[in-house]
Amino acid sequence: MGELRASKPLTCKYHINVEDEFFSEENGQVYRNGKIFRHCVDVKTGKLMSRELIKTNRALVMYDVSNIKVIELEKS
């Protein structure tokens, strides 16, 4: 959890969300994949003002994955 500080009130609040997340196995290693978005929501109305793709993530998993659904990707 983070905190955003400003000298004046902000007009929107920010949320970071992961979408299309899945775990894949490639060459015997498991990766966590997903798209990370920043949403800007108007403080007064609650309306979504913007949605920005920050990063497409592919990170090596270093913890136990025995209880996680892992997709085996085809080798290219």
VENGIBEL-V770263 format. One line per field, one symbol per residue. psi: psi as a letter, one per 30 degrees, with the letter a starting at -180 (. if undefined). burial: b if it has 9 or more other ideal C-beta (glycine too) atoms within 8 Angstrom, else e. Layout:
psi: ???
burial: ???
This chain:
psi: klkkklflkkflkkkkkklhklklkkhgkkkkklkkkkkjkkeefgkjeljkjekjkjkkkglkgfgkkkkjkkk.
burial: eeeeeeeeeeebebebebeeeebbbeeeebbbbbbbbbbbbbeeeeeeeeeeeeeebeeebeeebeeeebeeeeee
